[in-house]
Amino acid sequence: MKRILVALAVGSLALGGAATASAATATPKVPVAIQVPDGNRPLATYSGDGVQIYGCTNGAWALIQPAAVLSKHGQPVAIHSKGPVWTSTVDGSTVGAAAAATSPRDGAIPELLLKANLNSGTGVFGKVTYVQRLNTRGGVAPAGACAEGAQTAVHYTADYAFWVAQ
């Protein structure tokens, strides 16, 4: 069931939602808590459009995984999935990361600073050191109780900034 939900979510984004996304062009104002440490430089920033998939456990919603398409100038360039992991659809390179810091956003999932803990391939993500999730909109788990085993996907958008060592 989980694989079907993820496949449907990513498939619908690839066909519709991602076609209207574009790469972020302006440098967003970044909260101090999630700024990238000195010694790193920006590599690329992509617009993400996807869902946060939640499951009901013990009467409460808990995050299972994200499923999103990252785009540059309206063209899909990467897939974001559980891990969290980002995989380039252009060159197959991958970066995985773990949250290092968060910054809350009203009515949206928090902005994040993630430190890379997995790199594979020699492409765009092969040497990424940090990832920032910025300008988040939506994606918050539903309020209230839920039926055990239920799942839901909540739409969100964010800008993902990728950094490499200088």
N, C-alpha and C positions, 0 to 999 in steps of 0.2 A: 504494500500500500504506500509506504514512504517513497519508494523509487518511482512509483506511478505519479504521485503528487509532485515530486521534484521534476520529473520529466515533463509533465504538463506545464508546470510553472515556467521552467526554462524555455520550453518550446514556444509557449505563447509570447514570452518576452522577445525571443529571437524573431518571431514573425511580426510582432506588432510594436511592443513598447520600446525595444531597443532602436528601432528604425528612426525614432524621433529624438533620441538622446544625442548629445554631442559632448566633445571633450570640454572640460572646464577651461576657460581662457583667462579668467581673472584670478589673482592670488587671493584666496579667501582669508579673512581675519581668523587666525588660529588661537584658541585659548592657550594660555601659558602651560597649563597642565598637560597638553598633548603636543607641544612643540617638539620637533625632532632635535636630538642633541647635536652640538657642534661636531664637525668632522664628517658630515653627510651633506650631499647636494641633491636637489630635486632631479628626478629622472623623467617622470611623466605623471600627468593627472588625467584620469578618465571618469566619465559620468557613469554611474551605476544605476540600473533600474531592475528591481527584482521583488522578491518576497522574503519575509522572515517566516519560517514554518514553525508553528508551535504545536505541541502535543499536550494533552490533558493527563496529568498524573496526580493522584490523590486530590482531585477536585480543583487543581490549579493549573494554569497554562505555564509551560516551560519551553524555552527555545530548543528546537531540535536542530535546525540548521538554516543558513541563508541559501538562497538560490537566485543569482543575479547575472545579468549580462553587462559587461563594461564596454563602453563605446567611445570612439574618437571620431568626431565630425559625422556622427550618425551611422558609422560602420562598426559592427561588433569586433572587439579586439581581444576579449578575455571572458572567461567564465569564473564566477565566484561561488564557492561551495563550502561544505562542511570541512572544518579543520581549525580555523578558516584557511582556505587555500584559494589562490588565484592562478589560473592556467591560461596562458596565451593561446588564442585560437589561430594566431599567425605563425608562431614558431615552436609551440609546444612547451616552452619553458614554464616553470612553476615556482611560486614562492608560497610558503606556509608561514604563519606568524602566530604569536600569542599576545594577548592584550598586556600592555605595559602601563597604560593610564587611560582614564575616561574623563569625559566632560559632558554633563547632562544637557539635554535639549528639551524644552517644553513641547509635549505632544509628539515626540519623536524618539527613536532609539538614540542612545548617546553617541557622541563623537568619540573616536578612539585613536590612540597611538598604539600600534602593534609592532613588536620587534620580531624580525625574521628569525625563524628557527629551522627552516628547510628551504633549500634552493636546488633546483635541478634544471639542466639544460644550459645552453650558452646564449640564449635569446634575451629578450627584454627583461624577464624576471630573474635571470640567472644569478645576478649579483645584488639584488635588492636587500637592503639592510633594515628598512623601516617602511611601514604602510600607515597612512592616516586615513581614517574614515571621517569625512567632513561634510558640512551642510546637509545633515540628515533630515529627512522629511518622512513621517509615517513610520510604519513597521512595529508599532507598539503592540504588545500582547493584548488580547481582548480583556476587558474588565469583567470581574465576577466569576462565579463558579462555572464548571464545565463538566461534561459527561466523561467518565473514565475512558481513555483510549481515543477520544475525539482528536482530530487534527484540523488546523486551519492555517491558511497562508495570508499574511497581511502585507499589502503592497508597501514598498519604501523606495526612496531614491537617496543617493548620496554621491559625493565626489570622493574618489580614491586617489590619493597622492602616494606615489612610489618614490623611494629615496635610495641612493647608493652611497658608499663611502667615497670620500674625496680622494 
